[in-house]
Amino acid sequence: MTDTLDSTPPALAPRPPLVTRPLLLRFVFVLGASTSFYLLLSVVPGYAADRSGAAERRASPPAH
């Protein structure tokens, strides 16, 4: 019984990449959508205040 010990580990199969092209595109889409949503959200209070003030000025008679 003359078995030789093989000291080299067996070759491992290469793992697939963690970040694939579809996943990267998804990340970019989510980042862009979140950014545009928050940029628009910051403008809404000022826009609503301007619109409500304009309606009140048209409805009230001018003060003398």
PDB file of N, CA, C and O in Angstrom:
ATOM      1  N   MET A   1       0.814  -1.158   0.000  1.00  0.00           N
ATOM      2  CA  MET A   1       0.000   0.000   0.000  1.00  0.00           C
ATOM      3  C   MET A   1       0.873   1.242   0.000  1.00  0.00           C
ATOM      4  O   MET A   1       1.297   1.739   1.043  1.00  0.00           O
ATOM      5  N   THR A   2       1.115   1.704  -1.164  1.00  0.00           N
ATOM      6  CA  THR A   2       1.963   2.884  -1.294  1.00  0.00           C
ATOM      7  C   THR A   2       1.153   4.031  -1.871  1.00  0.00           C
ATOM      8  O   THR A   2       1.324   4.410  -3.030  1.00  0.00           O
ATOM      9  N   ASP A   3       0.286   4.568  -1.062  1.00  0.00           N
ATOM     10  CA  ASP A   3      -0.496   5.740  -1.498  1.00  0.00           C
ATOM     11  C   ASP A   3       0.306   6.998  -1.198  1.00  0.00           C
ATOM     12  O   ASP A   3       0.890   7.153  -0.126  1.00  0.00           O
ATOM     13  N   THR A   4       0.312   7.869  -2.161  1.00  0.00           N
ATOM     14  CA  THR A   4       0.989   9.160  -1.928  1.00  0.00           C
ATOM     15  C   THR A   4      -0.055  10.194  -1.558  1.00  0.00           C
ATOM     16  O   THR A   4      -1.163  10.208  -2.094  1.00  0.00           O
ATOM     17  N   LEU A   5       0.312  11.037  -0.654  1.00  0.00           N
ATOM     18  CA  LEU A   5      -0.599  12.114  -0.250  1.00  0.00           C
ATOM     19  C   LEU A   5      -0.447  13.284  -1.199  1.00  0.00           C
ATOM     20  O   LEU A   5       0.652  13.783  -1.438  1.00  0.00           O
ATOM     21  N   ASP A   6      -1.550  13.695  -1.717  1.00  0.00           N
ATOM     22  CA  ASP A   6      -1.538  14.845  -2.618  1.00  0.00           C
ATOM     23  C   ASP A   6      -1.727  16.097  -1.767  1.00  0.00           C
ATOM     24  O   ASP A   6      -2.772  16.261  -1.137  1.00  0.00           O
ATOM     25  N   SER A   7      -0.742  16.970  -1.740  1.00  0.00           N
ATOM     26  CA  SER A   7      -0.813  18.160  -0.889  1.00  0.00           C
ATOM     27  C   SER A   7      -1.516  19.337  -1.565  1.00  0.00           C
ATOM     28  O   SER A   7      -1.770  20.355  -0.921  1.00  0.00           O
ATOM     29  N   THR A   8      -1.827  19.210  -2.835  1.00  0.00           N
ATOM     30  CA  THR A   8      -2.521  20.318  -3.509  1.00  0.00           C
ATOM     31  C   THR A   8      -4.025  20.149  -3.326  1.00  0.00           C
ATOM     32  O   THR A   8      -4.559  19.054  -3.501  1.00  0.00           O
ATOM     33  N   PRO A   9      -4.712  21.251  -2.969  1.00  0.00           N
ATOM     34  CA  PRO A   9      -6.162  21.153  -2.806  1.00  0.00           C
ATOM     35  C   PRO A   9      -6.845  20.985  -4.151  1.00  0.00           C
ATOM     36  O   PRO A   9      -6.300  21.390  -5.177  1.00  0.00           O
ATOM     37  N   PRO A  10      -8.010  20.402  -4.158  1.00  0.00           N
ATOM     38  CA  PRO A  10      -8.720  20.251  -5.439  1.00  0.00           C
ATOM     39  C   PRO A  10      -9.102  21.621  -6.001  1.00  0.00           C
ATOM     40  O   PRO A  10      -9.370  22.559  -5.250  1.00  0.00           O
ATOM     41  N   ALA A  11      -9.123  21.720  -7.302  1.00  0.00           N
ATOM     42  CA  ALA A  11      -9.443  22.986  -7.954  1.00  0.00           C
ATOM     43  C   ALA A  11     -10.910  23.332  -7.720  1.00  0.00           C
ATOM     44  O   ALA A  11     -11.801  22.511  -7.938  1.00  0.00           O
ATOM     45  N   LEU A  12     -11.136  24.542  -7.281  1.00  0.00           N
ATOM     46  CA  LEU A  12     -12.500  25.009  -7.052  1.00  0.00           C
ATOM     47  C   LEU A  12     -13.045  25.653  -8.320  1.00  0.00           C
ATOM     48  O   LEU A  12     -12.314  26.300  -9.069  1.00  0.00           O
ATOM     49  N   ALA A  13     -14.296  25.470  -8.539  1.00  0.00           N
ATOM     50  CA  ALA A  13     -14.925  26.087  -9.703  1.00  0.00           C
ATOM     51  C   ALA A  13     -15.023  27.594  -9.453  1.00  0.00           C
ATOM     52  O   ALA A  13     -15.328  28.017  -8.338  1.00  0.00           O
ATOM     53  N   PRO A  14     -14.773  28.386 -10.461  1.00  0.00           N
ATOM     54  CA  PRO A  14     -14.859  29.846 -10.267  1.00  0.00           C
ATOM     55  C   PRO A  14     -16.294  30.264  -9.947  1.00  0.00           C
ATOM     56  O   PRO A  14     -17.250  29.788 -10.559  1.00  0.00           O
ATOM     57  N   ARG A  15     -16.416  31.151  -8.990  1.00  0.00           N
ATOM     58  CA  ARG A  15     -17.749  31.628  -8.613  1.00  0.00           C
ATOM     59  C   ARG A  15     -18.213  32.697  -9.584  1.00  0.00           C
ATOM     60  O   ARG A  15     -17.392  33.446 -10.114  1.00  0.00           O
ATOM     61  N   PRO A  16     -19.500  32.783  -9.825  1.00  0.00           N
ATOM     62  CA  PRO A  16     -20.006  33.844 -10.708  1.00  0.00           C
ATOM     63  C   PRO A  16     -19.854  35.199 -10.025  1.00  0.00           C
ATOM     64  O   PRO A  16     -19.815  35.264  -8.796  1.00  0.00           O
ATOM     65  N   PRO A  17     -19.767  36.269 -10.788  1.00  0.00           N
ATOM     66  CA  PRO A  17     -19.603  37.594 -10.180  1.00  0.00           C
ATOM     67  C   PRO A  17     -20.808  37.957  -9.315  1.00  0.00           C
ATOM     68  O   PRO A  17     -21.943  37.598  -9.630  1.00  0.00           O
ATOM     69  N   LEU A  18     -20.551  38.663  -8.237  1.00  0.00           N
ATOM     70  CA  LEU A  18     -21.609  39.034  -7.307  1.00  0.00           C
ATOM     71  C   LEU A  18     -22.491  40.146  -7.888  1.00  0.00           C
ATOM     72  O   LEU A  18     -23.716  40.094  -7.780  1.00  0.00           O
ATOM     73  N   VAL A  19     -21.864  41.140  -8.497  1.00  0.00           N
ATOM     74  CA  VAL A  19     -22.612  42.253  -9.095  1.00  0.00           C
ATOM     75  C   VAL A  19     -22.645  42.042 -10.598  1.00  0.00           C
ATOM     76  O   VAL A  19     -21.636  42.194 -11.287  1.00  0.00           O
ATOM     77  N   THR A  20     -23.814  41.691 -11.089  1.00  0.00           N
ATOM     78  CA  THR A  20     -23.978  41.471 -12.519  1.00  0.00           C
ATOM     79  C   THR A  20     -24.504  42.750 -13.169  1.00  0.00           C
ATOM     80  O   THR A  20     -24.878  43.698 -12.478  1.00  0.00           O
ATOM     81  N   ARG A  21     -24.527  42.766 -14.464  1.00  0.00           N
ATOM     82  CA  ARG A  21     -24.997  43.958 -15.189  1.00  0.00           C
ATOM     83  C   ARG A  21     -26.455  44.298 -14.849  1.00  0.00           C
ATOM     84  O   ARG A  21     -26.744  45.467 -14.593  1.00  0.00           O
ATOM     85  N   PRO A  22     -27.385  43.336 -14.835  1.00  0.00           N
ATOM     86  CA  PRO A  22     -28.762  43.687 -14.466  1.00  0.00           C
ATOM     87  C   PRO A  22     -28.879  44.235 -13.042  1.00  0.00           C
ATOM     88  O   PRO A  22     -29.670  45.143 -12.789  1.00  0.00           O
ATOM     89  N   LEU A  23     -28.098  43.689 -12.120  1.00  0.00           N
ATOM     90  CA  LEU A  23     -28.139  44.189 -10.746  1.00  0.00           C
ATOM     91  C   LEU A  23     -27.569  45.598 -10.668  1.00  0.00           C
ATOM     92  O   LEU A  23     -28.114  46.442  -9.956  1.00  0.00           O
ATOM     93  N   LEU A  24     -26.503  45.863 -11.374  1.00  0.00           N
ATOM     94  CA  LEU A  24     -25.920  47.204 -11.391  1.00  0.00           C
ATOM     95  C   LEU A  24     -26.891  48.210 -11.997  1.00  0.00           C
ATOM     96  O   LEU A  24     -27.012  49.328 -11.497  1.00  0.00           O
ATOM     97  N   LEU A  25     -27.581  47.827 -13.066  1.00  0.00           N
ATOM     98  CA  LEU A  25     -28.584  48.712 -13.659  1.00  0.00           C
ATOM     99  C   LEU A  25     -29.729  48.985 -12.682  1.00  0.00           C
ATOM    100  O   LEU A  25     -30.257  50.096 -12.630  1.00  0.00           O
ATOM    101  N   ARG A  26     -30.099  47.982 -11.924  1.00  0.00           N
ATOM    102  CA  ARG A  26     -31.147  48.150 -10.916  1.00  0.00           C
ATOM    103  C   ARG A  26     -30.717  49.139  -9.837  1.00  0.00           C
ATOM    104  O   ARG A  26     -31.503  49.994  -9.428  1.00  0.00           O
ATOM    105  N   PHE A  27     -29.475  49.024  -9.378  1.00  0.00           N
ATOM    106  CA  PHE A  27     -28.953  49.959  -8.385  1.00  0.00           C
ATOM    107  C   PHE A  27     -28.978  51.392  -8.912  1.00  0.00           C
ATOM    108  O   PHE A  27     -29.373  52.314  -8.199  1.00  0.00           O
ATOM    109  N   VAL A  28     -28.558  51.575 -10.149  1.00  0.00           N
ATOM    110  CA  VAL A  28     -28.543  52.913 -10.750  1.00  0.00           C
ATOM    111  C   VAL A  28     -29.970  53.454 -10.865  1.00  0.00           C
ATOM    112  O   VAL A  28     -30.215  54.629 -10.591  1.00  0.00           O
ATOM    113  N   PHE A  29     -30.900  52.602 -11.266  1.00  0.00           N
ATOM    114  CA  PHE A  29     -32.291  53.025 -11.398  1.00  0.00           C
ATOM    115  C   PHE A  29     -32.873  53.443 -10.045  1.00  0.00           C
ATOM    116  O   PHE A  29     -33.537  54.475  -9.952  1.00  0.00           O
ATOM    117  N   VAL A  30     -32.634  52.664  -9.014  1.00  0.00           N
ATOM    118  CA  VAL A  30     -33.163  52.974  -7.682  1.00  0.00           C
ATOM    119  C   VAL A  30     -32.547  54.264  -7.158  1.00  0.00           C
ATOM    120  O   VAL A  30     -33.250  55.087  -6.570  1.00  0.00           O
ATOM    121  N   LEU A  31     -31.262  54.453  -7.357  1.00  0.00           N
ATOM    122  CA  LEU A  31     -30.597  55.677  -6.907  1.00  0.00           C
ATOM    123  C   LEU A  31     -31.154  56.893  -7.649  1.00  0.00           C
ATOM    124  O   LEU A  31     -31.419  57.924  -7.030  1.00  0.00           O
ATOM    125  N   GLY A  32     -31.330  56.785  -8.947  1.00  0.00           N
ATOM    126  CA  GLY A  32     -31.875  57.901  -9.726  1.00  0.00           C
ATOM    127  C   GLY A  32     -33.312  58.220  -9.356  1.00  0.00           C
ATOM    128  O   GLY A  32     -33.681  59.390  -9.249  1.00  0.00           O
ATOM    129  N   ALA A  33     -34.120  57.200  -9.162  1.00  0.00           N
ATOM    130  CA  ALA A  33     -35.515  57.428  -8.793  1.00  0.00           C
ATOM    131  C   ALA A  33     -35.618  58.058  -7.410  1.00  0.00           C
ATOM    132  O   ALA A  33     -36.430  58.959  -7.198  1.00  0.00           O
ATOM    133  N   SER A  34     -34.811  57.596  -6.477  1.00  0.00           N
ATOM    134  CA  SER A  34     -34.837  58.165  -5.128  1.00  0.00           C
ATOM    135  C   SER A  34     -34.382  59.619  -5.144  1.00  0.00           C
ATOM    136  O   SER A  34     -34.977  60.465  -4.477  1.00  0.00           O
ATOM    137  N   THR A  35     -33.346  59.907  -5.892  1.00  0.00           N
ATOM    138  CA  THR A  35     -32.835  61.277  -5.974  1.00  0.00           C
ATOM    139  C   THR A  35     -33.881  62.208  -6.571  1.00  0.00           C
ATOM    140  O   THR A  35     -34.129  63.283  -6.025  1.00  0.00           O
ATOM    141  N   SER A  36     -34.492  61.821  -7.669  1.00  0.00           N
ATOM    142  CA  SER A  36     -35.478  62.705  -8.292  1.00  0.00           C
ATOM    143  C   SER A  36     -36.704  62.880  -7.408  1.00  0.00           C
ATOM    144  O   SER A  36     -37.288  63.963  -7.371  1.00  0.00           O
ATOM    145  N   PHE A  37     -37.104  61.828  -6.692  1.00  0.00           N
ATOM    146  CA  PHE A  37     -38.246  61.944  -5.789  1.00  0.00           C
ATOM    147  C   PHE A  37     -37.969  62.945  -4.680  1.00  0.00           C
ATOM    148  O   PHE A  37     -38.812  63.794  -4.392  1.00  0.00           O
ATOM    149  N   TYR A  38     -36.808  62.862  -4.055  1.00  0.00           N
ATOM    150  CA  TYR A  38     -36.502  63.767  -2.948  1.00  0.00           C
ATOM    151  C   TYR A  38     -36.249  65.188  -3.431  1.00  0.00           C
ATOM    152  O   TYR A  38     -36.542  66.138  -2.706  1.00  0.00           O
ATOM    153  N   LEU A  39     -35.717  65.357  -4.628  1.00  0.00           N
ATOM    154  CA  LEU A  39     -35.551  66.708  -5.166  1.00  0.00           C
ATOM    155  C   LEU A  39     -36.912  67.351  -5.426  1.00  0.00           C
ATOM    156  O   LEU A  39     -37.111  68.529  -5.128  1.00  0.00           O
ATOM    157  N   LEU A  40     -37.842  66.587  -5.977  1.00  0.00           N
ATOM    158  CA  LEU A  40     -39.179  67.125  -6.207  1.00  0.00           C
ATOM    159  C   LEU A  40     -39.924  67.341  -4.901  1.00  0.00           C
ATOM    160  O   LEU A  40     -40.677  68.306  -4.771  1.00  0.00           O
ATOM    161  N   LEU A  41     -39.726  66.462  -3.939  1.00  0.00           N
ATOM    162  CA  LEU A  41     -40.416  66.574  -2.658  1.00  0.00           C
ATOM    163  C   LEU A  41     -40.025  67.843  -1.915  1.00  0.00           C
ATOM    164  O   LEU A  41     -40.851  68.413  -1.201  1.00  0.00           O
ATOM    165  N   SER A  42     -38.793  68.296  -2.065  1.00  0.00           N
ATOM    166  CA  SER A  42     -38.357  69.495  -1.366  1.00  0.00           C
ATOM    167  C   SER A  42     -38.991  70.756  -1.946  1.00  0.00           C
ATOM    168  O   SER A  42     -39.015  71.783  -1.268  1.00  0.00           O
ATOM    169  N   VAL A  43     -39.500  70.716  -3.165  1.00  0.00           N
ATOM    170  CA  VAL A  43     -40.081  71.884  -3.818  1.00  0.00           C
ATOM    171  C   VAL A  43     -41.583  72.000  -3.552  1.00  0.00           C
ATOM    172  O   VAL A  43     -42.139  73.094  -3.652  1.00  0.00           O
ATOM    173  N   VAL A  44     -42.240  70.909  -3.220  1.00  0.00           N
ATOM    174  CA  VAL A  44     -43.698  70.878  -3.097  1.00  0.00           C
ATOM    175  C   VAL A  44     -44.244  71.861  -2.054  1.00  0.00           C
ATOM    176  O   VAL A  44     -45.220  72.546  -2.362  1.00  0.00           O
ATOM    177  N   PRO A  45     -43.689  71.979  -0.849  1.00  0.00           N
ATOM    178  CA  PRO A  45     -44.258  72.923   0.116  1.00  0.00           C
ATOM    179  C   PRO A  45     -44.254  74.374  -0.385  1.00  0.00           C
ATOM    180  O   PRO A  45     -45.230  75.098  -0.190  1.00  0.00           O
ATOM    181  N   GLY A  46     -43.177  74.792  -1.020  1.00  0.00           N
ATOM    182  CA  GLY A  46     -43.128  76.144  -1.574  1.00  0.00           C
ATOM    183  C   GLY A  46     -44.114  76.330  -2.707  1.00  0.00           C
ATOM    184  O   GLY A  46     -44.750  77.379  -2.813  1.00  0.00           O
ATOM    185  N   TYR A  47     -44.246  75.335  -3.544  1.00  0.00           N
ATOM    186  CA  TYR A  47     -45.192  75.398  -4.656  1.00  0.00           C
ATOM    187  C   TYR A  47     -46.626  75.466  -4.140  1.00  0.00           C
ATOM    188  O   TYR A  47     -47.438  76.229  -4.663  1.00  0.00           O
ATOM    189  N   ALA A  48     -46.936  74.681  -3.130  1.00  0.00           N
ATOM    190  CA  ALA A  48     -48.292  74.689  -2.567  1.00  0.00           C
ATOM    191  C   ALA A  48     -48.580  76.017  -1.880  1.00  0.00           C
ATOM    192  O   ALA A  48     -49.697  76.526  -1.974  1.00  0.00           O
ATOM    193  N   ALA A  49     -47.611  76.579  -1.201  1.00  0.00           N
ATOM    194  CA  ALA A  49     -47.809  77.871  -0.533  1.00  0.00           C
ATOM    195  C   ALA A  49     -48.044  78.975  -1.560  1.00  0.00           C
ATOM    196  O   ALA A  49     -48.892  79.843  -1.354  1.00  0.00           O
ATOM    197  N   ASP A  50     -47.312  78.947  -2.642  1.00  0.00           N
ATOM    198  CA  ASP A  50     -47.513  79.945  -3.694  1.00  0.00           C
ATOM    199  C   ASP A  50     -48.896  79.817  -4.314  1.00  0.00           C
ATOM    200  O   ASP A  50     -49.561  80.824  -4.554  1.00  0.00           O
ATOM    201  N   ARG A  51     -49.328  78.613  -4.573  1.00  0.00           N
ATOM    202  CA  ARG A  51     -50.631  78.402  -5.201  1.00  0.00           C
ATOM    203  C   ARG A  51     -51.784  78.764  -4.264  1.00  0.00           C
ATOM    204  O   ARG A  51     -52.776  79.337  -4.715  1.00  0.00           O
ATOM    205  N   SER A  52     -51.681  78.452  -3.005  1.00  0.00           N
ATOM    206  CA  SER A  52     -52.773  78.774  -2.088  1.00  0.00           C
ATOM    207  C   SER A  52     -52.823  80.277  -1.839  1.00  0.00           C
ATOM    208  O   SER A  52     -53.908  80.838  -1.688  1.00  0.00           O
ATOM    209  N   GLY A  53     -51.692  80.927  -1.796  1.00  0.00           N
ATOM    210  CA  GLY A  53     -51.670  82.378  -1.611  1.00  0.00           C
ATOM    211  C   GLY A  53     -52.249  83.105  -2.811  1.00  0.00           C
ATOM    212  O   GLY A  53     -52.915  84.125  -2.637  1.00  0.00           O
ATOM    213  N   ALA A  54     -52.020  82.623  -4.005  1.00  0.00           N
ATOM    214  CA  ALA A  54     -52.541  83.262  -5.211  1.00  0.00           C
ATOM    215  C   ALA A  54     -54.064  83.157  -5.247  1.00  0.00           C
ATOM    216  O   ALA A  54     -54.725  84.093  -5.696  1.00  0.00           O
ATOM    217  N   ALA A  55     -54.626  82.069  -4.797  1.00  0.00           N
ATOM    218  CA  ALA A  55     -56.076  81.900  -4.798  1.00  0.00           C
ATOM    219  C   ALA A  55     -56.721  82.832  -3.778  1.00  0.00           C
ATOM    220  O   ALA A  55     -57.797  83.369  -4.041  1.00  0.00           O
ATOM    221  N   GLU A  56     -56.104  83.035  -2.641  1.00  0.00           N
ATOM    222  CA  GLU A  56     -56.657  83.934  -1.621  1.00  0.00           C
ATOM    223  C   GLU A  56     -56.588  85.379  -2.079  1.00  0.00           C
ATOM    224  O   GLU A  56     -57.499  86.153  -1.783  1.00  0.00           O
ATOM    225  N   ARG A  57     -55.559  85.764  -2.778  1.00  0.00           N
ATOM    226  CA  ARG A  57     -55.439  87.148  -3.248  1.00  0.00           C
ATOM    227  C   ARG A  57     -56.480  87.466  -4.304  1.00  0.00           C
ATOM    228  O   ARG A  57     -56.989  88.586  -4.346  1.00  0.00           O
ATOM    229  N   ARG A  58     -56.807  86.507  -5.158  1.00  0.00           N
ATOM    230  CA  ARG A  58     -57.810  86.750  -6.186  1.00  0.00           C
ATOM    231  C   ARG A  58     -59.213  86.840  -5.575  1.00  0.00           C
ATOM    232  O   ARG A  58     -60.051  87.580  -6.091  1.00  0.00           O
ATOM    233  N   ALA A  59     -59.482  86.124  -4.517  1.00  0.00           N
ATOM    234  CA  ALA A  59     -60.816  86.078  -3.946  1.00  0.00           C
ATOM    235  C   ALA A  59     -61.101  87.295  -3.045  1.00  0.00           C
ATOM    236  O   ALA A  59     -62.256  87.696  -2.898  1.00  0.00           O
ATOM    237  N   SER A  60     -60.083  87.865  -2.459  1.00  0.00           N
ATOM    238  CA  SER A  60     -60.319  88.979  -1.533  1.00  0.00           C
ATOM    239  C   SER A  60     -60.310  90.309  -2.275  1.00  0.00           C
ATOM    240  O   SER A  60     -59.548  90.485  -3.226  1.00  0.00           O
ATOM    241  N   PRO A  61     -61.162  91.256  -1.840  1.00  0.00           N
ATOM    242  CA  PRO A  61     -61.163  92.577  -2.476  1.00  0.00           C
ATOM    243  C   PRO A  61     -59.916  93.355  -2.067  1.00  0.00           C
ATOM    244  O   PRO A  61     -59.354  93.106  -1.000  1.00  0.00           O
ATOM    245  N   PRO A  62     -59.487  94.279  -2.890  1.00  0.00           N
ATOM    246  CA  PRO A  62     -58.294  95.045  -2.551  1.00  0.00           C
ATOM    247  C   PRO A  62     -58.530  95.922  -1.323  1.00  0.00           C
ATOM    248  O   PRO A  62     -59.605  96.503  -1.174  1.00  0.00           O
ATOM    249  N   ALA A  63     -57.556  96.019  -0.462  1.00  0.00           N
ATOM    250  CA  ALA A  63     -57.662  96.847   0.751  1.00  0.00           C
ATOM    251  C   ALA A  63     -57.240  98.264   0.427  1.00  0.00           C
ATOM    252  O   ALA A  63     -56.256  98.488  -0.278  1.00  0.00           O
ATOM    253  N   HIS A  64     -58.018  99.247   0.963  1.00  0.00           N
ATOM    254  CA  HIS A  64     -57.673 100.663   0.720  1.00  0.00           C
ATOM    255  C   HIS A  64     -57.132 101.280   1.949  1.00  0.00           C
ATOM    256  O   HIS A  64     -56.786 102.461   1.946  1.00  0.00           O
TER     257      HIS A  64
END
